[in-house]
Amino acid sequence: MNHAFLLTTLLGVFSVIGLIAAEPGPDKGRYHLFKPTPPESMREMSTDRPDQTESPFTVDAGHFQVGMDFVNTTFDHDRSGGGDVRAEVSGFAPLNLKVGLLNNVDLQWVLDTFVRSRVEDRLAGRVDKASGFGDLQTRLKINFWGNDEGSTAFAMMPFVKWPLAKSSLRNGKTEGGVIFILGYELPAGWSSAVMTEADFVSDGGGGYDTEFVNSITFSHDIVGKLGGYVEFFSVASSAASASWQGQFDVGFTYGLNDNTQLDMGCNFGVTRSAPDFNPFIGLSFRF
């Protein structure tokens, strides 16, 4: 079966599931894209950033939310196999645009608006540079419980990366997967979330490998509207040549108001196969 057709079909199936599952209660269940949730009934803003663990909460029906980096850069120095390769990849204003379809379902478009890459092979004396438009994803988040009340929340998020024309920054292949997120409250004002994800990625030879992503994050208010988090993030692949990747992440958030949040942080590789470090600064807002 064609993988593009399969992934698109799965997204449609999950959309139907989301519509069927949309029974959040008598108060907010009547709101939808064309009948927005009143401002006084909106839940506290929750973002899918700055940590790599997604949030189990959706955008309120009929409202929009944007999460974006001003800039993020990934640095890596690969000495495996006797090589000496330094890579630097920067993303400028990558964004995630969300719209609340129902009280427990939102639709998202994730866009790499401008990417600049520089890879230097010091042994070969070669530098490869590329820049331009990156990838585009469509994601559908379905919250099954805990959106508006309770000490736990659970959501599922299938996604598809569309096969834009192949370039030095894009592989031109349809890829996708599904994410499961469980959030829960802890004592002493702490909160946490765990995520598990299965991605189906091109192997470069006409087939697909499976990548398994797992993470756990802990967050707490520090003072006033300043909060912080720590996180562990890992990636394992079914590809025979792939190595397990682990990262330790730390970051901060600052709420400017109920609808706007600044953030900054850095992800640090703790295994050789992971990128060395990835600093970023960004913004989320809703309307």
VOKE-468549 format. One record per residue (C-alpha): residue number from 1; residue in one letter; x negated, y, z. Coordinates in steps of 0.02 Angstrom, whole numbers, plus 32768, in hexadecimal, padded with zeros to 4 digits. Example, Ala and Ser with C-alpha at 12.3 -4.5 7.8 and 13.67 -1.06 7.14 Angstrom:
# VOKE-468549
<pt><n>1</n><res>A</res><u>7D99</u><v>7F1F</v><w>8186</w></pt>
<pt><n>2</n><res>S</res><u>7D54</u><v>7FCB</v><w>8165</w></pt>
END
This chain:
# VOKE-468549
<pt><n>1</n><res>M</res><u>8000</u><v>8000</v><w>8000</w></pt>
<pt><n>2</n><res>N</res><u>7FC3</u><v>80B0</v><w>7FD9</w></pt>
<pt><n>3</n><res>H</res><u>7F82</u><v>80FD</v><w>8079</w></pt>
<pt><n>4</n><res>A</res><u>7FC5</u><v>81AA</v><w>804F</w></pt>
<pt><n>5</n><res>F</res><u>8074</u><v>8161</v><w>8039</w></pt>
<pt><n>6</n><res>L</res><u>8064</u><v>80FD</v><w>80DA</w></pt>
<pt><n>7</n><res>L</res><u>802D</u><v>8190</v><w>8144</w></pt>
<pt><n>8</n><res>T</res><u>80B1</u><v>8203</v><w>80FB</w></pt>
<pt><n>9</n><res>T</res><u>8136</u><v>8180</v><w>811B</w></pt>
<pt><n>10</n><res>L</res><u>80FC</u><v>816C</v><w>81CF</w></pt>
<pt><n>11</n><res>L</res><u>8109</u><v>8228</v><w>81E9</w></pt>
<pt><n>12</n><res>G</res><u>81BC</u><v>8224</v><w>81A8</w></pt>
<pt><n>13</n><res>V</res><u>81E8</u><v>8192</v><w>8218</w></pt>
<pt><n>14</n><res>F</res><u>81A2</u><v>81EA</v><w>82B1</w></pt>
<pt><n>15</n><res>S</res><u>8205</u><v>8286</v><w>8281</w></pt>
<pt><n>16</n><res>V</res><u>82A6</u><v>8220</v><w>8286</w></pt>
<pt><n>17</n><res>I</res><u>8271</u><v>81D6</v><w>832D</w></pt>
<pt><n>18</n><res>G</res><u>8258</u><v>8286</v><w>836F</w></pt>
<pt><n>19</n><res>L</res><u>8306</u><v>82B9</v><w>8338</w></pt>
<pt><n>20</n><res>I</res><u>8353</u><v>8220</v><w>8389</w></pt>
<pt><n>21</n><res>A</res><u>82EF</u><v>8238</v><w>8429</w></pt>
<pt><n>22</n><res>A</res><u>831F</u><v>82EF</v><w>843A</w></pt>
<pt><n>23</n><res>E</res><u>838F</u><v>82DF</v><w>84D3</w></pt>
<pt><n>24</n><res>P</res><u>8338</u><v>8354</v><w>854F</w></pt>
<pt><n>25</n><res>G</res><u>83D5</u><v>837F</v><w>85B3</w></pt>
<pt><n>26</n><res>P</res><u>8470</u><v>83EB</v><w>85A6</w></pt>
<pt><n>27</n><res>D</res><u>841B</u><v>8493</v><w>85C4</w></pt>
<pt><n>28</n><res>K</res><u>8395</u><v>849A</v><w>853C</w></pt>
<pt><n>29</n><res>G</res><u>83C8</u><v>840A</v><w>84CB</w></pt>
<pt><n>30</n><res>R</res><u>8438</u><v>847C</v><w>8466</w></pt>
<pt><n>31</n><res>Y</res><u>83A7</u><v>84E8</v><w>842B</w></pt>
<pt><n>32</n><res>H</res><u>834D</u><v>84CA</v><w>8387</w></pt>
<pt><n>33</n><res>L</res><u>82E7</u><v>8522</v><w>8301</w></pt>
<pt><n>34</n><res>F</res><u>8379</u><v>8590</v><w>82CC</w></pt>
<pt><n>35</n><res>K</res><u>83BD</u><v>85AA</v><w>837C</w></pt>
<pt><n>36</n><res>P</res><u>8323</u><v>85D9</v><w>83E2</w></pt>
<pt><n>37</n><res>T</res><u>830F</u><v>85BB</v><w>849B</w></pt>
<pt><n>38</n><res>P</res><u>8331</u><v>865F</v><w>84F8</w></pt>
<pt><n>39</n><res>P</res><u>8293</u><v>86AE</v><w>8542</w></pt>
<pt><n>40</n><res>E</res><u>82D1</u><v>8698</v><w>85F5</w></pt>
<pt><n>41</n><res>S</res><u>82E4</u><v>85DB</v><w>85D8</w></pt>
<pt><n>42</n><res>M</res><u>823A</u><v>85BD</v><w>8588</w></pt>
<pt><n>43</n><res>R</res><u>81C0</u><v>854B</v><w>85E1</w></pt>
<pt><n>44</n><res>E</res><u>8112</u><v>8583</v><w>8614</w></pt>
<pt><n>45</n><res>M</res><u>80A1</u><v>858F</v><w>857C</w></pt>
<pt><n>46</n><res>S</res><u>8038</u><v>84F3</v><w>8562</w></pt>
<pt><n>47</n><res>T</res><u>7FB0</u><v>84E8</v><w>84DF</w></pt>
<pt><n>48</n><res>D</res><u>7F56</u><v>845A</v><w>8483</w></pt>
<pt><n>49</n><res>R</res><u>7EB3</u><v>84B3</v><w>84A9</w></pt>
<pt><n>50</n><res>P</res><u>7E2F</u><v>84DB</v><w>84E3</w></pt>
<pt><n>51</n><res>D</res><u>7E0A</u><v>842A</v><w>851F</w></pt>
<pt><n>52</n><res>Q</res><u>7E0B</u><v>839E</v><w>849D</w></pt>
<pt><n>53</n><res>T</res><u>7E97</u><v>8343</v><w>84F7</w></pt>
<pt><n>54</n><res>E</res><u>7F3D</u><v>8375</v><w>84AC</w></pt>
<pt><n>55</n><res>S</res><u>7FCE</u><v>83B4</v><w>8516</w></pt>
<pt><n>56</n><res>P</res><u>806B</u><v>8348</v><w>852D</w></pt>
<pt><n>57</n><res>F</res><u>80DB</u><v>83E4</v><w>852A</w></pt>
<pt><n>58</n><res>T</res><u>812E</u><v>842B</v><w>848F</w></pt>
<pt><n>59</n><res>V</res><u>8154</u><v>84DC</v><w>8457</w></pt>
<pt><n>60</n><res>D</res><u>8203</u><v>8516</v><w>8484</w></pt>
<pt><n>61</n><res>A</res><u>8284</u><v>8504</v><w>83FB</w></pt>
<pt><n>62</n><res>G</res><u>8287</u><v>8593</v><w>837E</w></pt>
<pt><n>63</n><res>H</res><u>81E2</u><v>85DD</v><w>83B8</w></pt>
<pt><n>64</n><res>F</res><u>8134</u><v>85E1</v><w>836C</w></pt>
<pt><n>65</n><res>Q</res><u>808A</u><v>85CB</v><w>83BC</w></pt>
<pt><n>66</n><res>V</res><u>7FDB</u><v>85E6</v><w>8377</w></pt>
<pt><n>67</n><res>G</res><u>7F3C</u><v>859C</v><w>83BE</w></pt>
<pt><n>68</n><res>M</res><u>7E97</u><v>85CD</v><w>836E</w></pt>
<pt><n>69</n><res>D</res><u>7DDD</u><v>85DE</v><w>8384</w></pt>
<pt><n>70</n><res>F</res><u>7D8E</u><v>8684</v><w>835E</w></pt>
<pt><n>71</n><res>V</res><u>7CF4</u><v>861B</v><w>833A</w></pt>
<pt><n>72</n><res>N</res><u>7CB3</u><v>8570</v><w>836B</w></pt>
<pt><n>73</n><res>T</res><u>7C0C</u><v>8524</v><w>833C</w></pt>
<pt><n>74</n><res>T</res><u>7BCE</u><v>8471</v><w>8349</w></pt>
<pt><n>75</n><res>F</res><u>7B12</u><v>8455</v><w>8359</w></pt>
<pt><n>76</n><res>D</res><u>7AC0</u><v>83AC</v><w>8343</w></pt>
<pt><n>77</n><res>H</res><u>7A0C</u><v>836E</v><w>8334</w></pt>
<pt><n>78</n><res>D</res><u>7A06</u><v>82BB</v><w>82F3</w></pt>
<pt><n>79</n><res>R</res><u>7964</u><v>825B</v><w>8308</w></pt>
<pt><n>80</n><res>S</res><u>79AC</u><v>81AD</v><w>82ED</w></pt>
<pt><n>81</n><res>G</res><u>794E</u><v>8136</v><w>827B</w></pt>
<pt><n>82</n><res>G</res><u>78B3</u><v>81A2</v><w>8283</w></pt>
<pt><n>83</n><res>G</res><u>790A</u><v>8235</v><w>8230</w></pt>
<pt><n>84</n><res>D</res><u>790E</u><v>82EB</v><w>825F</w></pt>
<pt><n>85</n><res>V</res><u>79B2</u><v>833C</v><w>8228</w></pt>
<pt><n>86</n><res>R</res><u>79FB</u><v>83DB</v><w>8273</w></pt>
<pt><n>87</n><res>A</res><u>7AB0</u><v>8405</v><w>824F</w></pt>
<pt><n>88</n><res>E</res><u>7B14</u><v>84A1</v><w>8277</w></pt>
<pt><n>89</n><res>V</res><u>7BCC</u><v>84AB</v><w>8249</w></pt>
<pt><n>90</n><res>S</res><u>7C34</u><v>8546</v><w>8273</w></pt>
<pt><n>91</n><res>G</res><u>7CEF</u><v>855F</v><w>8267</w></pt>
<pt><n>92</n><res>F</res><u>7D33</u><v>8610</v><w>825A</w></pt>
<pt><n>93</n><res>A</res><u>7DE9</u><v>862D</v><w>828F</w></pt>
<pt><n>94</n><res>P</res><u>7E23</u><v>8577</v><w>8280</w></pt>
<pt><n>95</n><res>L</res><u>7ED7</u><v>8577</v><w>82BB</w></pt>
<pt><n>96</n><res>N</res><u>7F66</u><v>8509</v><w>82F2</w></pt>
<pt><n>97</n><res>L</res><u>8010</u><v>8553</v><w>82C7</w></pt>
<pt><n>98</n><res>K</res><u>80A3</u><v>8502</v><w>8322</w></pt>
<pt><n>99</n><res>V</res><u>815E</u><v>8516</v><w>8314</w></pt>
<pt><n>100</n><res>G</res><u>81DE</u><v>84CF</v><w>838C</w></pt>
<pt><n>101</n><res>L</res><u>825D</u><v>8469</v><w>832B</w></pt>
<pt><n>102</n><res>L</res><u>82BD</u><v>8427</v><w>83C2</w></pt>
<pt><n>103</n><res>N</res><u>82A6</u><v>8436</v><w>847D</w></pt>
<pt><n>104</n><res>N</res><u>8235</u><v>839E</v><w>847A</w></pt>
<pt><n>105</n><res>V</res><u>81EE</u><v>83A0</v><w>83C8</w></pt>
<pt><n>106</n><res>D</res><u>8174</u><v>8417</v><w>8375</w></pt>
<pt><n>107</n><res>L</res><u>8121</u><v>8419</v><w>82CA</w></pt>
<pt><n>108</n><res>Q</res><u>806C</u><v>8451</v><w>82B6</w></pt>
<pt><n>109</n><res>W</res><u>7FF7</u><v>8483</v><w>822A</w></pt>
<pt><n>110</n><res>V</res><u>7F3E</u><v>847A</v><w>8253</w></pt>
<pt><n>111</n><res>L</res><u>7ED1</u><v>84DB</v><w>81DA</w></pt>
<pt><n>112</n><res>D</res><u>7E14</u><v>84EE</v><w>81CC</w></pt>
<pt><n>113</n><res>T</res><u>7E1B</u><v>859B</v><w>8181</w></pt>
<pt><n>114</n><res>F</res><u>7D61</u><v>85B4</v><w>8162</w></pt>
<pt><n>115</n><res>V</res><u>7CD2</u><v>853C</v><w>8184</w></pt>
<pt><n>116</n><res>R</res><u>7C17</u><v>8559</v><w>8170</w></pt>
<pt><n>117</n><res>S</res><u>7B9D</u><v>84C7</v><w>8176</w></pt>
<pt><n>118</n><res>R</res><u>7ADF</u><v>84C1</v><w>8177</w></pt>
<pt><n>119</n><res>V</res><u>7A82</u><v>841A</v><w>817C</w></pt>
<pt><n>120</n><res>E</res><u>79C3</u><v>841A</v><w>817E</w></pt>
<pt><n>121</n><res>D</res><u>7962</u><v>8379</v><w>815F</w></pt>
<pt><n>122</n><res>R</res><u>78B7</u><v>83A8</v><w>81A0</w></pt>
<pt><n>123</n><res>L</res><u>785F</u><v>830B</v><w>8161</w></pt>
<pt><n>124</n><res>A</res><u>78A2</u><v>831F</v><w>80B1</w></pt>
<pt><n>125</n><res>G</res><u>788B</u><v>83DC</v><w>80B3</w></pt>
<pt><n>126</n><res>R</res><u>793E</u><v>83F5</v><w>8078</w></pt>
<pt><n>127</n><res>V</res><u>79C8</u><v>846A</v><w>80B5</w></pt>
<pt><n>128</n><res>D</res><u>7A7C</u><v>844F</v><w>807E</w></pt>
<pt><n>129</n><res>K</res><u>7AF9</u><v>84DD</v><w>8096</w></pt>
<pt><n>130</n><res>A</res><u>7BB4</u><v>84E4</v><w>8079</w></pt>
<pt><n>131</n><res>S</res><u>7C42</u><v>8559</v><w>80A4</w></pt>
<pt><n>132</n><res>G</res><u>7CF9</u><v>856B</v><w>807C</w></pt>
<pt><n>133</n><res>F</res><u>7DA7</u><v>852F</v><w>80A5</w></pt>
<pt><n>134</n><res>G</res><u>7DB1</u><v>8491</v><w>8110</w></pt>
<pt><n>135</n><res>D</res><u>7E38</u><v>840F</v><w>8131</w></pt>
<pt><n>136</n><res>L</res><u>7EF3</u><v>841D</v><w>814F</w></pt>
<pt><n>137</n><res>Q</res><u>7F56</u><v>83AF</v><w>81C7</w></pt>
<pt><n>138</n><res>T</res><u>800E</u><v>839F</v><w>81EE</w></pt>
<pt><n>139</n><res>R</res><u>803D</u><v>8360</v><w>829B</w></pt>
<pt><n>140</n><res>L</res><u>80E3</u><v>8339</v><w>82EF</w></pt>
<pt><n>141</n><res>K</res><u>80EA</u><v>8339</v><w>83AD</w></pt>
<pt><n>142</n><res>I</res><u>8178</u><v>82DC</v><w>8402</w></pt>
<pt><n>143</n><res>N</res><u>818A</u><v>82EF</v><w>84BF</w></pt>
<pt><n>144</n><res>F</res><u>81E4</u><v>825A</v><w>850E</w></pt>
<pt><n>145</n><res>W</res><u>81EE</u><v>829B</v><w>85C0</w></pt>
<pt><n>146</n><res>G</res><u>81AF</u><v>8324</v><w>8634</w></pt>
<pt><n>147</n><res>N</res><u>81BA</u><v>83B9</v><w>85BE</w></pt>
<pt><n>148</n><res>D</res><u>821D</u><v>8423</v><w>8639</w></pt>
<pt><n>149</n><res>E</res><u>8217</u><v>83C6</v><w>86DE</w></pt>
<pt><n>150</n><res>G</res><u>81C1</u><v>833B</v><w>873D</w></pt>
<pt><n>151</n><res>S</res><u>810F</u><v>8315</v><w>8772</w></pt>
<pt><n>152</n><res>T</res><u>80E3</u><v>82B4</v><w>86D3</w></pt>
<pt><n>153</n><res>A</res><u>80FA</u><v>82D2</v><w>8619</w></pt>
<pt><n>154</n><res>F</res><u>80E1</u><v>8260</v><w>8583</w></pt>
<pt><n>155</n><res>A</res><u>80D7</u><v>8287</v><w>84C9</w></pt>
<pt><n>156</n><res>M</res><u>80AA</u><v>8236</v><w>8424</w></pt>
<pt><n>157</n><res>M</res><u>805E</u><v>8294</v><w>8392</w></pt>
<pt><n>158</n><res>P</res><u>8049</u><v>8243</v><w>82E5</w></pt>
<pt><n>159</n><res>F</res><u>7FE4</u><v>82A9</v><w>8268</w></pt>
<pt><n>160</n><res>V</res><u>7FAC</u><v>82AA</v><w>81B3</w></pt>
<pt><n>161</n><res>K</res><u>7F14</u><v>82FE</v><w>8164</w></pt>
<pt><n>162</n><res>W</res><u>7F43</u><v>832C</v><w>80B4</w></pt>
<pt><n>163</n><res>P</res><u>7ED5</u><v>82FE</v><w>801D</w></pt>
<pt><n>164</n><res>L</res><u>7E9D</u><v>83AA</v><w>7FE7</w></pt>
<pt><n>165</n><res>A</res><u>7E24</u><v>83B0</v><w>7F55</w></pt>
<pt><n>166</n><res>K</res><u>7D7C</u><v>8363</v><w>7F80</w></pt>
<pt><n>167</n><res>S</res><u>7CF0</u><v>83DD</v><w>7FA8</w></pt>
<pt><n>168</n><res>S</res><u>7C4E</u><v>83E4</v><w>8009</w></pt>
<pt><n>169</n><res>L</res><u>7CB9</u><v>83FD</v><w>80A6</w></pt>
<pt><n>170</n><res>R</res><u>7D4C</u><v>8389</v><w>8080</w></pt>
<pt><n>171</n><res>N</res><u>7D51</u><v>82D2</v><w>804F</w></pt>
<pt><n>172</n><res>G</res><u>7DF1</u><v>82E5</v><w>7FE9</w></pt>
<pt><n>173</n><res>K</res><u>7E43</u><v>8251</v><w>803F</w></pt>
<pt><n>174</n><res>T</res><u>7EE8</u><v>823D</v><w>809B</w></pt>
<pt><n>175</n><res>E</res><u>7EC4</u><v>8210</v><w>8151</w></pt>
<pt><n>176</n><res>G</res><u>7F2D</u><v>820E</v><w>81ED</w></pt>
<pt><n>177</n><res>G</res><u>7F58</u><v>81BB</v><w>828F</w></pt>
<pt><n>178</n><res>V</res><u>7FBE</u><v>81C6</v><w>832E</w></pt>
<pt><n>179</n><res>I</res><u>7F9B</u><v>8211</v><w>83D9</w></pt>
<pt><n>180</n><res>F</res><u>7FE9</u><v>81E5</v><w>8482</w></pt>
<pt><n>181</n><res>I</res><u>7FDB</u><v>825F</v><w>8514</w></pt>
<pt><n>182</n><res>L</res><u>800A</u><v>8249</v><w>85CB</w></pt>
<pt><n>183</n><res>G</res><u>8001</u><v>82E0</v><w>863E</w></pt>
<pt><n>184</n><res>Y</res><u>8016</u><v>82DA</v><w>86FB</w></pt>
<pt><n>185</n><res>E</res><u>8007</u><v>8346</v><w>8795</w></pt>
<pt><n>186</n><res>L</res><u>7F88</u><v>8321</v><w>881C</w></pt>
<pt><n>187</n><res>P</res><u>7F7B</u><v>835A</v><w>88D1</w></pt>
<pt><n>188</n><res>A</res><u>7F2F</u><v>8401</v><w>8906</w></pt>
<pt><n>189</n><res>G</res><u>7F65</u><v>845D</v><w>8868</w></pt>
<pt><n>190</n><res>W</res><u>7F06</u><v>83EF</v><w>87ED</w></pt>
<pt><n>191</n><res>S</res><u>7F51</u><v>83B0</v><w>874B</w></pt>
<pt><n>192</n><res>S</res><u>7F12</u><v>832D</v><w>86D2</w></pt>
<pt><n>193</n><res>A</res><u>7F36</u><v>82DE</v><w>862A</w></pt>
<pt><n>194</n><res>V</res><u>7EFB</u><v>8243</v><w>85D1</w></pt>
<pt><n>195</n><res>M</res><u>7EFF</u><v>8229</v><w>8515</w></pt>
<pt><n>196</n><res>T</res><u>7EE7</u><v>8193</v><w>84A4</w></pt>
<pt><n>197</n><res>E</res><u>7EE2</u><v>81A3</v><w>83E8</w></pt>
<pt><n>198</n><res>A</res><u>7ECD</u><v>8134</v><w>834F</w></pt>
<pt><n>199</n><res>D</res><u>7E8C</u><v>8187</v><w>82AF</w></pt>
<pt><n>200</n><res>F</res><u>7E84</u><v>8139</v><w>8203</w></pt>
<pt><n>201</n><res>V</res><u>7DF1</u><v>8187</v><w>81A7</w></pt>
<pt><n>202</n><res>S</res><u>7DA6</u><v>816A</v><w>80FC</w></pt>
<pt><n>203</n><res>D</res><u>7D0D</u><v>80FA</v><w>80F8</w></pt>
<pt><n>204</n><res>G</res><u>7CCF</u><v>814D</v><w>8059</w></pt>
<pt><n>205</n><res>G</res><u>7CE4</u><v>80AE</v><w>7FF4</w></pt>
<pt><n>206</n><res>G</res><u>7D9E</u><v>80AB</v><w>7FD4</w></pt>
<pt><n>207</n><res>G</res><u>7DCE</u><v>805E</v><w>807B</w></pt>
<pt><n>208</n><res>Y</res><u>7DF2</u><v>809B</v><w>812A</w></pt>
<pt><n>209</n><res>D</res><u>7DA2</u><v>8089</v><w>81D5</w></pt>
<pt><n>210</n><res>T</res><u>7DFA</u><v>80A1</v><w>827B</w></pt>
<pt><n>211</n><res>E</res><u>7DB9</u><v>811A</v><w>82FD</w></pt>
<pt><n>212</n><res>F</res><u>7DF4</u><v>810E</v><w>83B1</w></pt>
<pt><n>213</n><res>V</res><u>7DF3</u><v>81AF</v><w>8416</w></pt>
<pt><n>214</n><res>N</res><u>7E0C</u><v>81B4</v><w>84D2</w></pt>
<pt><n>215</n><res>S</res><u>7E00</u><v>8244</v><w>854C</w></pt>
<pt><n>216</n><res>I</res><u>7E2C</u><v>827F</v><w>85FA</w></pt>
<pt><n>217</n><res>T</res><u>7E31</u><v>8332</v><w>8638</w></pt>
<pt><n>218</n><res>F</res><u>7E45</u><v>8385</v><w>86E3</w></pt>
<pt><n>219</n><res>S</res><u>7E77</u><v>843A</v><w>86F9</w></pt>
<pt><n>220</n><res>H</res><u>7E93</u><v>84B3</v><w>8789</w></pt>
<pt><n>221</n><res>D</res><u>7EB2</u><v>856C</v><w>87A5</w></pt>
<pt><n>222</n><res>I</res><u>7E15</u><v>85C6</v><w>87E1</w></pt>
<pt><n>223</n><res>V</res><u>7E4F</u><v>8673</v><w>8810</w></pt>
<pt><n>224</n><res>G</res><u>7EE1</u><v>86DB</v><w>87D4</w></pt>
<pt><n>225</n><res>K</res><u>7F03</u><v>86B3</v><w>871E</w></pt>
<pt><n>226</n><res>L</res><u>7E59</u><v>8661</v><w>8704</w></pt>
<pt><n>227</n><res>G</res><u>7E59</u><v>85A4</v><w>86F5</w></pt>
<pt><n>228</n><res>G</res><u>7DD9</u><v>8520</v><w>86CA</w></pt>
<pt><n>229</n><res>Y</res><u>7DCC</u><v>846C</v><w>8693</w></pt>
<pt><n>230</n><res>V</res><u>7D53</u><v>83DC</v><w>8681</w></pt>
<pt><n>231</n><res>E</res><u>7D69</u><v>834E</v><w>8606</w></pt>
<pt><n>232</n><res>F</res><u>7D1F</u><v>82AD</v><w>85C6</w></pt>
<pt><n>233</n><res>F</res><u>7D3B</u><v>8284</v><w>850E</w></pt>
<pt><n>234</n><res>S</res><u>7D07</u><v>81EA</v><w>84AB</w></pt>
<pt><n>235</n><res>V</res><u>7D10</u><v>81A5</v><w>83FA</w></pt>
<pt><n>236</n><res>A</res><u>7CF6</u><v>80F0</v><w>83C3</w></pt>
<pt><n>237</n><res>S</res><u>7D03</u><v>80B0</v><w>8311</w></pt>
<pt><n>238</n><res>S</res><u>7D24</u><v>800B</v><w>82BA</w></pt>
<pt><n>239</n><res>A</res><u>7C9A</u><v>8035</v><w>823D</w></pt>
<pt><n>240</n><res>A</res><u>7C06</u><v>7FBF</v><w>8254</w></pt>
<pt><n>241</n><res>S</res><u>7B87</u><v>804C</v><w>824D</w></pt>
<pt><n>242</n><res>A</res><u>7BE1</u><v>80C0</v><w>82C6</w></pt>
<pt><n>243</n><res>S</res><u>7BA8</u><v>80DF</v><w>8379</w></pt>
<pt><n>244</n><res>W</res><u>7C13</u><v>810B</v><w>840E</w></pt>
<pt><n>245</n><res>Q</res><u>7C1A</u><v>81C6</v><w>842F</w></pt>
<pt><n>246</n><res>G</res><u>7C34</u><v>8217</v><w>84D8</w></pt>
<pt><n>247</n><res>Q</res><u>7C47</u><v>82CE</v><w>8507</w></pt>
<pt><n>248</n><res>F</res><u>7C57</u><v>832F</v><w>85A9</w></pt>
<pt><n>249</n><res>D</res><u>7CB9</u><v>83D0</v><w>8594</w></pt>
<pt><n>250</n><res>V</res><u>7CD3</u><v>8468</v><w>8601</w></pt>
<pt><n>251</n><res>G</res><u>7D35</u><v>8508</v><w>85E4</w></pt>
<pt><n>252</n><res>F</res><u>7D9D</u><v>8597</v><w>8627</w></pt>
<pt><n>253</n><res>T</res><u>7E45</u><v>85E6</v><w>8602</w></pt>
<pt><n>254</n><res>Y</res><u>7E88</u><v>8692</v><w>862B</w></pt>
<pt><n>255</n><res>G</res><u>7F3F</u><v>86C2</v><w>861B</w></pt>
<pt><n>256</n><res>L</res><u>7F56</u><v>8773</v><w>85DC</w></pt>
<pt><n>257</n><res>N</res><u>8013</u><v>8761</v><w>85F0</w></pt>
<pt><n>258</n><res>D</res><u>8099</u><v>86DA</v><w>85E7</w></pt>
<pt><n>259</n><res>N</res><u>8081</u><v>86C8</v><w>852B</w></pt>
<pt><n>260</n><res>T</res><u>7FC6</u><v>86E5</v><w>850F</w></pt>
<pt><n>261</n><res>Q</res><u>7F2D</u><v>8686</v><w>854A</w></pt>
<pt><n>262</n><res>L</res><u>7E73</u><v>869B</v><w>852A</w></pt>
<pt><n>263</n><res>D</res><u>7DFA</u><v>860A</v><w>853B</w></pt>
<pt><n>264</n><res>M</res><u>7D44</u><v>85DB</v><w>852A</w></pt>
<pt><n>265</n><res>G</res><u>7CD9</u><v>8541</v><w>854A</w></pt>
<pt><n>266</n><res>C</res><u>7C5B</u><v>84C6</v><w>850A</w></pt>
<pt><n>267</n><res>N</res><u>7C5B</u><v>840B</v><w>84E1</w></pt>
<pt><n>268</n><res>F</res><u>7BB9</u><v>83B0</v><w>8507</w></pt>
<pt><n>269</n><res>G</res><u>7B82</u><v>830B</v><w>84BA</w></pt>
<pt><n>270</n><res>V</res><u>7B4E</u><v>8288</v><w>853A</w></pt>
<pt><n>271</n><res>T</res><u>7B22</u><v>8202</v><w>84BB</w></pt>
<pt><n>272</n><res>R</res><u>7AA4</u><v>820E</v><w>842C</w></pt>
<pt><n>273</n><res>S</res><u>7B2B</u><v>81F3</v><w>83A9</w></pt>
<pt><n>274</n><res>A</res><u>7B94</u><v>8285</v><w>83E7</w></pt>
<pt><n>275</n><res>P</res><u>7B75</u><v>833A</v><w>83B3</w></pt>
<pt><n>276</n><res>D</res><u>7AFD</u><v>8391</v><w>842A</w></pt>
<pt><n>277</n><res>F</res><u>7B70</u><v>841F</v><w>8459</w></pt>
<pt><n>278</n><res>N</res><u>7C05</u><v>8481</v><w>8419</w></pt>
<pt><n>279</n><res>P</res><u>7C2A</u><v>852F</v><w>8463</w></pt>
<pt><n>280</n><res>F</res><u>7CCB</u><v>858A</v><w>8438</w></pt>
<pt><n>281</n><res>I</res><u>7D39</u><v>861E</v><w>8464</w></pt>
<pt><n>282</n><res>G</res><u>7DEF</u><v>862C</v><w>8437</w></pt>
<pt><n>283</n><res>L</res><u>7EA1</u><v>866A</v><w>8451</w></pt>
<pt><n>284</n><res>S</res><u>7F52</u><v>8626</v><w>845D</w></pt>
<pt><n>285</n><res>F</res><u>7FF3</u><v>8688</v><w>8451</w></pt>
<pt><n>286</n><res>R</res><u>80AB</u><v>8668</v><w>8433</w></pt>
<pt><n>287</n><res>F</res><u>8141</u><v>86C9</v><w>83F6</w></pt>
END
